[in-house]
Amino acid sequence: MSYRWLLSILCLLLGACGHAPPRQTNPLAQWEPSPNFDERRPIVIVIHATEQESVARSLRTLSTRNSGGPVSAHYLVGADGALYQLVEDSRRAWHAGGGSWGTIDDLNSASIGIELDNDGTEAFPPAQVDALLRLLDDLCTRLRIPRHAVIAHADMAPTRKRDPGALFPWAQLAHAGYGLWPDPADGEPPAGFDPWLALQAIGYPLDDPAATVRAYRRHFRGDEAGELDAQDHRILHSLVLQARRLR
């Protein structure tokens, strides 16, 4: 009886070992583990809109192949506030595509991607925004992502993307402490102020100036105008000052 009991325990242990994830080591080298390492940490959060008609459709798109090739995101937030995780935080989700933000030209490797269930034409419901804010608090606290480093997909890829769109409540996020937002108290820009250098200093790519202006205006003015005016100069002056304070 004792023998059978030991045999049963051994089988269970072997079965458990059989399901353990394999250690990713190089077979050419001898494994001598060091405790001096850490997970690769994202430093930016990119906000997307799915531009599809339902969470179910978006979950399929983010988990399978589609006409443009396989895509994914770390999280999907439903219009009702339901939260779905598709990719581990420490892994590289395929959400950003080509583009850049500041000196980062591979956003997939340096960011967390959050998709919002929104067809691109509707306002974002309070339940969805509340869930997003809770998620941002968790990610920025747990992964030590700077709270100002929350950008739009269109910000880093202005020639290709417009999401999450002009209706996204960036001011509400800024009031909660996420992303940059202009402060009227910063006053007028100095003589000789260059708005293009300001856009670049914030992080915008300048490969296509007209597309960059539309992305900036969509984020900070809620429209898609293609020109900068005096109000934009004041906004950009304030954003540059804030970015400097946060360094």
QUIZI-V717989 format. One record per backbone hydrogen bond with DSSP energy under -1.0 kcal/mol. NH is the residue of the N-H (numbers start at 1). CO is the residue of the C=O. Records with the same first field share a line. If there is no record, write none. Layout:
NH: CO, CO
//
This chain:
5: 1
6: 2
7: 3
8: 4
9: 5
10: 6
11: 7
12: 8
13: 9
14: 10
15: 11
16: 12
17: 13
18: 14
25: 23
29: 26
37: 35
43: 110
44: 110
45: 149
46: 112
47: 151
48: 114
50: 116
51: 118
58: 54
59: 55
60: 56
61: 57
62: 58
64: 60
69: 66
72: 94
74: 113
75: 113
76: 84
77: 115
78: 82
81: 78
84: 76
86: 74
87: 74
91: 88
95: 93
100: 156
101: 104
102: 203
104: 101
112: 44
114: 46
115: 75
116: 48
117: 77
118: 116
129: 125
130: 126
131: 127
132: 128
133: 129
134: 130
135: 131
136: 132
137: 133
138: 134
139: 135
140: 136
141: 137
142: 138
143: 139
149: 146
150: 148
151: 45
153: 47
154: 163
156: 152
157: 153
160: 157
161: 157
165: 162
168: 165
170: 168
173: 169
174: 170
175: 171
176: 172
177: 174
178: 173
179: 147
186: 183
187: 184
193: 190
198: 194
199: 195
200: 196
201: 197
202: 198
203: 199
204: 199
212: 208
213: 209
214: 210
215: 211
216: 212
217: 213
218: 214
219: 215
220: 216
221: 217
222: 217
223: 217
233: 229
234: 230
235: 231
236: 232
237: 233
238: 234
239: 235
240: 236
241: 237
242: 238
243: 239
244: 240
245: 241
246: 242
//
